[in-house]
């Protein structure tokens, strides 16, 4: 999902996560038996892969810098009376309309947008969902790059080949990469979302948890309406306001959407010329390097230090080749500047060498699993192979509460992992690496149930 940058966002999260209070040592130690010894299989994940949305480049926008309404928001929960909630929502909308007028939105647009706007409780429910169980990268890829999706993608790309090729020629982004984003974001147009974008963003803004972000996106949506790109009834998308075949949020739409078919409208819902060109434009302006691969699967030499699989350690493919890296089939590495080794499942799983274009895909969605899925799906759509090495499917991903316990224990022992929030990001992986080094273990930074057990056991009083 093409999103505006959100302060504090972690990879794999749509918005800045809820920060759980810091857990002291007592919590980590009290949960050893319940969490470290828990070997039962988690609740099965949903069949549809998470889009794991996260920040993208910040598009130009006109932020609303002053508060909309100097009143407190209603209680969050069933205690709020429906009539009181409706009144407060209308008051919030009135204040927003006044500020939108000051930002240049005309009365006709405001009337079209807000005459029938509704508060959507389901949006708030989805926004606050904190899933306990997580999906491993291989489970995610099993669906995101399934044989069925590859077959459907090749069929769908063939149907829009002229538009995709035109976008590729204009922006230097391969048609297969455009197609891969299309496939992962909306299953090649099969799921564009049916939530009214105005209603969803107004609900999120009124709720207050991310009011500034929602206000900015709502104003951008009004500008889209005012420009005539889309009618109010067709302005639909996900519950979080992402729109069209490749799921642009409104501010990204204003910054990167393109009228490629020349009809005077930027239509990401029904014009595949506009969809493919807009997606390619986003990537091109985010740093895509024409002629370079996103990356490739590699074979690591015996004795390779997994601590060197770090995004901050970047060098050309020739230098990696000097260290013994080869392609998955044993051939010499292709030219790839500023490349880093990526171990998505730790030292026991497949290895990849990723370059600048992998990091550009992260600008579209700041999740390494997402970027890897895009790269691998593009590779398969273009007739290339899938992943050759085996995934360590015997490893069970940590649940959210287990991750909280791990972070708290690492923090207690002096390995700063940041807030104990249950989200595995760069700070947690770096802390795991430091702990692994202190124990003489391969420092791949990959948290497992076995690692959690060892960290918690080491923290127990002797």
C-alpha positions as CSV (number, residue, x, y, z in Angstrom):
1,X,0.0,0.0,0.0
2,X,1.4,3.4,-1.0
3,X,1.3,5.4,2.2
4,X,2.5,8.7,3.6
5,X,5.2,8.4,6.2
6,X,4.0,8.1,9.7
7,X,6.2,9.0,12.6
8,X,7.0,6.0,14.8
9,X,5.7,3.4,12.3
10,X,7.4,0.0,12.6
11,X,7.8,-2.4,9.6
12,X,4.7,-4.3,9.0
13,X,2.3,-1.8,10.6
14,X,-0.1,0.5,8.9
15,X,0.1,3.3,11.5
16,X,2.3,4.0,14.5
17,X,1.7,1.1,16.9
18,X,0.1,1.3,20.2
19,X,2.9,1.4,22.7
20,X,2.4,-1.0,25.6
21,X,3.8,0.2,28.9
22,X,7.3,-1.0,29.6
23,X,7.3,-4.3,31.4
24,X,9.7,-4.7,34.2
25,X,11.7,-7.8,35.0
26,X,9.0,-9.3,37.1
27,X,6.7,-9.6,34.0
28,X,9.3,-11.3,31.9
29,X,10.1,-13.8,34.7
30,X,6.5,-14.4,35.7
31,X,5.6,-15.4,32.2
32,X,8.5,-17.9,31.6
33,X,6.4,-20.9,32.1
34,X,3.4,-19.7,30.2
35,X,5.3,-18.3,27.2
36,X,8.7,-20.0,26.9
37,X,7.2,-23.5,27.4
38,X,4.3,-22.9,25.1
39,X,4.8,-25.3,22.2
40,X,1.2,-25.6,21.1
41,X,0.4,-24.4,17.6
42,X,-1.0,-20.9,17.4
43,X,-4.5,-20.1,16.1
44,X,-4.2,-20.7,12.3
45,X,-3.6,-17.4,10.4
46,X,-6.1,-16.1,8.0
47,X,-5.9,-17.4,4.4
48,X,-5.5,-14.0,2.9
49,X,-1.9,-12.6,3.4
50,X,-1.6,-9.4,5.4
51,X,-0.8,-6.4,3.3
52,X,1.6,-5.4,6.1
53,X,1.4,-1.8,5.1
54,X,3.8,0.7,6.4
55,X,5.4,4.1,5.5
56,X,6.2,5.3,2.0
57,X,7.7,8.6,0.9
58,X,5.9,11.6,2.3
59,X,4.0,13.2,-0.6
60,X,3.5,16.9,-0.7
61,X,0.3,17.9,1.1
62,X,-1.3,20.7,2.9
63,X,-1.4,19.7,6.6
64,X,-4.0,21.1,8.9
65,X,-1.7,22.6,11.6
66,X,-4.3,23.7,14.2
67,X,-6.7,21.6,16.2
68,X,-10.0,20.9,14.6
69,X,-12.2,21.0,17.7
70,X,-11.3,21.9,21.3
71,X,-13.4,19.2,22.9
72,X,-12.6,15.8,24.3
73,X,-13.4,12.7,22.3
74,X,-16.1,10.3,23.6
75,X,-15.2,7.4,25.8
76,X,-13.7,4.5,23.7
77,X,-16.1,1.6,24.3
78,X,-19.7,0.7,24.7
79,X,-20.2,3.3,27.4
80,X,-20.5,6.0,24.8
81,X,-24.2,6.7,24.0
82,X,-25.1,6.5,20.3
83,X,-26.8,9.9,20.3
84,X,-23.9,11.5,22.1
85,X,-21.5,9.9,19.6
86,X,-23.5,11.1,16.6
87,X,-23.6,14.6,18.0
88,X,-19.9,14.7,18.7
89,X,-19.2,13.3,15.2
90,X,-21.3,16.0,13.6
91,X,-19.5,18.7,15.6
92,X,-16.1,17.3,14.5
93,X,-17.3,17.4,10.9
94,X,-18.5,21.0,11.2
95,X,-15.1,22.1,12.5
96,X,-13.3,20.1,9.8
97,X,-15.5,21.6,7.1
98,X,-14.5,25.1,8.3
99,X,-10.9,24.3,8.2
100,X,-11.2,22.6,4.8
101,X,-12.8,25.7,3.4
102,X,-9.8,27.7,4.6
103,X,-7.6,25.2,2.8
104,X,-9.4,25.9,-0.5
105,X,-12.1,23.3,-0.7
106,X,-15.3,24.7,-2.3
107,X,-18.8,24.3,-1.0
108,X,-19.9,22.0,-3.7
109,X,-17.2,19.5,-2.8
110,X,-17.9,19.7,0.9
111,X,-21.6,19.1,0.3
112,X,-20.9,16.1,-2.0
113,X,-18.4,14.7,0.5
114,X,-20.3,15.2,3.8
115,X,-24.0,15.2,3.1
116,X,-24.4,11.5,3.7
117,X,-21.1,10.8,5.6
118,X,-21.4,8.1,8.3
119,X,-19.4,7.1,11.4
120,X,-18.1,3.6,10.8
121,X,-17.6,1.6,14.1
122,X,-16.0,-1.3,12.2
123,X,-13.2,1.0,11.0
124,X,-12.3,1.8,14.7
125,X,-12.5,-1.9,15.5
126,X,-10.1,-2.8,12.7
127,X,-7.8,0.1,13.5
128,X,-7.4,-1.1,17.1
129,X,-6.9,-4.7,16.4
130,X,-3.6,-6.0,17.8
131,X,-3.2,-9.6,16.5
132,X,-1.7,-12.0,19.1
133,X,-0.3,-14.4,16.6
134,X,2.0,-13.6,13.7
135,X,2.8,-15.2,10.4
136,X,6.2,-16.5,9.5
137,X,7.7,-15.1,6.3
138,X,7.3,-18.5,4.6
139,X,3.7,-18.7,5.5
140,X,3.1,-15.2,4.1
141,X,5.0,-16.0,0.9
142,X,3.2,-19.3,0.4
143,X,0.1,-17.2,-0.3
144,X,1.6,-14.0,-1.7
145,X,3.6,-15.9,-4.3
146,X,1.4,-19.1,-4.6
147,X,1.3,-21.0,-7.9
148,X,-2.3,-19.8,-8.3
149,X,-1.4,-16.2,-7.9
150,X,1.5,-16.6,-10.4
151,X,-0.8,-18.2,-12.9
152,X,-3.5,-15.5,-12.4
153,X,-0.9,-12.8,-12.6
154,X,0.5,-13.9,-15.9
155,X,-3.0,-14.1,-17.3
156,X,-3.9,-10.6,-16.0
157,X,-0.7,-9.0,-17.1
158,X,-1.2,-10.4,-20.6
159,X,-4.6,-8.6,-20.6
160,X,-3.0,-5.2,-19.8
161,X,0.4,-5.8,-21.5
162,X,0.2,-2.7,-23.7
163,X,-0.5,-0.4,-20.7
164,X,2.2,-2.1,-18.5
165,X,4.8,-2.0,-21.2
166,X,4.1,1.7,-21.8
167,X,4.5,2.4,-18.1
168,X,7.7,0.4,-18.1
169,X,9.1,2.3,-21.0
170,X,8.2,5.7,-19.6
171,X,9.5,5.1,-16.0
172,X,12.1,2.4,-16.3
173,X,10.2,0.0,-13.9
174,X,9.7,-3.5,-15.3
175,X,6.1,-4.6,-16.1
176,X,6.6,-7.6,-13.9
177,X,7.4,-5.4,-10.9
178,X,4.3,-3.3,-11.5
179,X,2.3,-6.5,-11.9
180,X,3.6,-7.9,-8.6
181,X,2.5,-4.8,-6.6
182,X,-0.8,-5.0,-8.3
183,X,-1.2,-8.7,-7.4
184,X,-0.2,-8.3,-3.7
185,X,-2.2,-5.1,-3.2
186,X,-5.5,-6.1,-4.7
187,X,-5.1,-9.6,-6.2
188,X,-4.9,-8.1,-9.7
189,X,-8.0,-6.0,-9.2
190,X,-10.0,-8.7,-7.4
191,X,-10.3,-6.8,-4.1
192,X,-10.2,-3.0,-4.4
193,X,-12.1,-2.5,-1.1
194,X,-15.7,-1.2,-0.8
195,X,-15.4,1.1,2.2
196,X,-16.3,4.8,1.4
197,X,-13.0,6.6,1.8
198,X,-14.5,9.8,3.1
199,X,-16.4,7.9,5.8
200,X,-13.4,5.9,6.8
201,X,-11.1,8.8,7.1
202,X,-13.6,11.0,8.9
203,X,-14.2,8.2,11.4
204,X,-10.5,7.8,12.0
205,X,-10.0,11.5,12.4
206,X,-12.9,11.8,14.9
207,X,-11.7,8.9,16.9
208,X,-8.6,10.8,17.7
209,X,-5.9,8.1,17.9
210,X,-4.4,9.3,14.7
211,X,-6.3,12.5,14.1
212,X,-3.5,14.5,12.5
213,X,-2.8,11.7,9.9
214,X,-6.5,11.2,9.2
215,X,-7.2,14.9,8.8
216,X,-4.3,15.2,6.3
217,X,-5.6,12.2,4.3
218,X,-9.2,13.5,4.5
219,X,-8.2,16.9,3.1
220,X,-6.3,15.1,0.3
221,X,-9.4,13.0,-0.5
222,X,-11.4,16.3,-0.8
223,X,-8.9,17.6,-3.2
224,X,-9.2,14.5,-5.3
225,X,-13.0,15.0,-5.4
226,X,-12.6,18.7,-6.2
227,X,-10.2,17.9,-9.1
228,X,-12.9,15.7,-10.7
229,X,-10.7,12.6,-10.8
230,X,-13.5,10.5,-9.2
231,X,-17.1,10.8,-8.0
232,X,-18.0,10.5,-4.3
233,X,-19.8,7.2,-4.8
234,X,-16.8,5.7,-6.5
235,X,-14.3,6.9,-4.0
236,X,-14.0,3.6,-2.2
237,X,-11.2,1.5,-0.8
238,X,-9.8,-0.2,2.3
239,X,-11.0,0.6,5.8
240,X,-7.8,2.8,6.2
241,X,-8.4,4.8,3.1
242,X,-6.2,3.0,0.5
243,X,-7.7,3.2,-3.0
244,X,-7.6,1.6,-6.3
245,X,-5.8,-1.4,-7.9
246,X,-2.5,-0.6,-6.2
247,X,-3.9,0.9,-3.0
248,X,-2.8,4.5,-2.9
249,X,-3.8,6.6,0.1
250,X,-5.1,10.1,-0.9
251,X,-1.8,12.0,-0.3
252,X,0.1,9.5,-2.4
253,X,-2.6,9.8,-5.1
254,X,-2.1,13.6,-5.2
255,X,1.7,13.2,-5.4
256,X,2.1,10.3,-7.8
257,X,-1.1,9.4,-9.7
258,X,-0.9,9.9,-13.4
259,X,-3.4,10.5,-16.2
260,X,-1.8,8.1,-18.7
261,X,-4.8,7.6,-20.9
262,X,-5.3,11.3,-21.5
263,X,-9.0,11.5,-20.5
264,X,-8.4,14.3,-18.0
265,X,-8.8,12.1,-14.9
266,X,-6.4,10.1,-12.8
267,X,-8.5,6.9,-12.4
268,X,-6.9,4.2,-10.3
269,X,-10.2,2.2,-10.1
270,X,-10.9,1.5,-13.8
271,X,-8.1,2.8,-16.0
272,X,-5.3,0.3,-16.2
273,X,-3.2,2.8,-18.1
274,X,-3.4,5.2,-15.1
275,X,-2.9,2.4,-12.6
276,X,0.3,1.0,-14.2
277,X,1.7,4.4,-14.9
278,X,1.0,5.7,-11.4
279,X,2.5,2.7,-9.7
280,X,5.6,3.0,-11.9
281,X,5.8,6.7,-11.3
282,X,5.7,6.1,-7.5
283,X,8.6,3.7,-7.7
284,X,10.6,5.8,-10.2
285,X,10.3,8.9,-8.0
286,X,11.2,6.9,-4.9
287,X,14.6,5.9,-6.4
288,X,14.1,2.9,-8.7
289,X,17.3,2.2,-10.6
290,X,16.4,1.1,-14.2
291,X,18.3,-2.0,-15.4
292,X,19.1,-3.3,-11.8
293,X,17.5,-6.3,-10.3
294,X,15.7,-6.0,-6.9
295,X,18.0,-8.7,-5.6
296,X,18.5,-12.4,-6.0
297,X,18.8,-15.6,-3.9
298,X,22.4,-16.4,-3.0
299,X,24.4,-19.3,-1.6
300,X,26.5,-18.3,1.4
301,X,30.0,-19.7,1.9
302,X,30.8,-22.0,4.8
303,X,31.6,-20.1,7.9
304,X,29.8,-16.9,6.8
305,X,29.2,-14.7,9.8
306,X,25.4,-14.0,9.9
307,X,26.0,-10.8,11.7
308,X,27.1,-9.4,8.3
309,X,23.6,-9.9,7.1
310,X,22.8,-6.3,8.1
311,X,21.2,-3.6,5.9
312,X,23.7,-1.1,7.1
313,X,26.5,-3.2,5.6
314,X,26.4,-2.5,1.9
315,X,28.9,-3.2,-0.8
316,X,29.0,-4.1,-4.4
317,X,28.3,-7.6,-5.6
318,X,32.0,-8.0,-6.6
319,X,33.1,-7.6,-3.0
320,X,30.5,-10.1,-1.8
321,X,31.7,-12.5,-4.5
322,X,35.2,-12.1,-3.0
323,X,33.8,-13.3,0.3
324,X,32.5,-16.5,-1.4
325,X,28.9,-15.6,-2.2
326,X,27.4,-17.2,-5.3
327,X,23.9,-17.3,-6.9
328,X,21.6,-20.0,-5.7
329,X,22.6,-22.2,-8.7
330,X,26.3,-21.6,-8.0
331,X,26.9,-19.0,-10.8
332,X,28.9,-15.8,-10.4
333,X,26.9,-12.8,-9.0
334,X,25.5,-10.2,-11.4
335,X,26.5,-6.6,-11.0
336,X,24.6,-5.1,-8.1
337,X,25.9,-1.9,-6.3
338,X,25.2,-1.1,-2.6
339,X,24.0,-4.6,-1.9
340,X,23.4,-6.2,1.5
341,X,22.8,-9.7,2.6
342,X,19.2,-10.4,3.8
343,X,18.3,-13.4,5.9
344,X,14.5,-13.2,6.3
345,X,14.3,-16.4,8.4
346,X,17.7,-16.1,10.1
347,X,20.8,-18.3,9.5
348,X,18.8,-21.4,9.0
349,X,16.8,-20.1,6.0
350,X,17.3,-18.9,2.5
351,X,19.7,-16.0,1.9
352,X,19.3,-13.1,-0.5
353,X,21.5,-10.3,-1.8
354,X,19.3,-7.2,-2.1
355,X,20.1,-3.8,-3.7
356,X,18.7,-0.3,-4.1
357,X,15.5,-1.4,-5.8
358,X,14.6,-3.7,-2.9
359,X,14.9,-0.6,-0.7
360,X,12.7,1.3,-3.1
361,X,10.0,-1.3,-2.8
362,X,10.2,-0.6,1.0
363,X,9.3,3.0,0.2
364,X,6.0,1.6,-1.1
365,X,5.5,-0.5,2.0
366,X,8.0,-0.6,4.8
367,X,7.9,-4.4,5.4
368,X,10.8,-6.6,4.3
369,X,8.4,-9.5,3.9
370,X,6.3,-7.4,1.6
371,X,9.3,-6.2,-0.4
372,X,10.6,-9.8,-0.7
373,X,7.1,-10.9,-1.9
374,X,7.0,-8.2,-4.6
375,X,10.5,-9.2,-5.8
376,X,9.8,-12.9,-5.8
377,X,6.4,-12.5,-7.5
378,X,7.9,-10.3,-10.1
379,X,10.6,-12.9,-10.7
380,X,8.0,-15.6,-11.2
381,X,5.7,-13.5,-13.4
382,X,8.7,-12.9,-15.6
383,X,9.3,-16.7,-15.9
384,X,12.1,-16.9,-13.3
385,X,12.4,-19.5,-10.4
386,X,11.0,-19.4,-6.9
387,X,13.0,-19.7,-3.8
388,X,15.5,-22.6,-4.0
389,X,16.6,-23.1,-0.5
390,X,14.4,-24.7,2.1
391,X,12.6,-22.6,4.7
392,X,13.0,-23.6,8.4
393,X,9.3,-24.5,8.7
394,X,9.9,-26.3,12.0
395,X,10.4,-22.9,13.7
396,X,7.4,-21.4,15.3
397,X,7.1,-17.6,15.1
398,X,6.8,-15.7,18.4
399,X,3.4,-14.5,19.4
400,X,2.9,-10.9,20.3
401,X,3.0,-11.6,24.1
402,X,6.1,-13.8,23.7
403,X,7.8,-10.9,21.8
404,X,6.9,-8.6,24.7
405,X,8.5,-11.0,27.1
406,X,11.6,-11.2,25.0
407,X,11.9,-7.5,24.6
408,X,11.4,-6.9,28.4
409,X,14.0,-9.5,29.2
410,X,16.5,-8.1,26.8
411,X,16.0,-4.6,28.1
412,X,16.4,-5.8,31.7
413,X,19.7,-7.4,30.8
414,X,21.0,-4.2,29.1
415,X,20.3,-5.1,25.5
416,X,18.1,-2.2,24.5
417,X,15.3,-3.4,22.2
418,X,13.2,-0.2,22.6
419,X,9.7,-0.3,24.0
420,X,8.4,-3.8,24.9
421,X,5.5,-3.4,22.4
422,X,5.4,-6.9,20.8
423,X,6.6,-5.6,17.4
424,X,9.9,-7.0,15.9
425,X,11.7,-4.1,14.2
426,X,15.3,-3.1,13.7
427,X,15.9,-2.2,17.4
428,X,14.7,-5.7,18.6
429,X,16.7,-7.5,16.0
430,X,19.8,-5.5,16.9
431,X,19.3,-6.3,20.6
432,X,18.9,-10.0,19.7
433,X,22.2,-9.8,17.8
434,X,24.0,-8.3,20.7
435,X,22.7,-10.9,23.1
436,X,23.6,-13.7,20.6
437,X,27.1,-12.4,20.4
438,X,27.4,-12.2,24.2
439,X,26.5,-15.9,24.3
440,X,28.8,-17.0,21.5
441,X,25.9,-17.8,19.2
442,X,25.5,-17.0,15.4
443,X,24.3,-13.4,15.5
444,X,21.5,-13.5,12.9
445,X,19.1,-11.4,15.0
446,X,16.2,-13.8,14.3
447,X,14.0,-14.4,17.4
448,X,12.8,-17.9,17.9
449,X,11.0,-19.8,20.7
450,X,14.3,-21.5,21.6
451,X,16.0,-18.1,21.8
452,X,13.2,-16.7,24.0
453,X,13.6,-19.7,26.4
454,X,17.3,-19.1,26.7
455,X,17.0,-15.4,27.3
456,X,14.4,-15.8,30.0
457,X,16.3,-18.7,31.6
458,X,19.4,-16.5,31.8
459,X,17.4,-13.8,33.4
460,X,16.0,-16.1,36.2
461,X,17.6,-15.8,39.6
462,X,20.1,-18.5,40.3
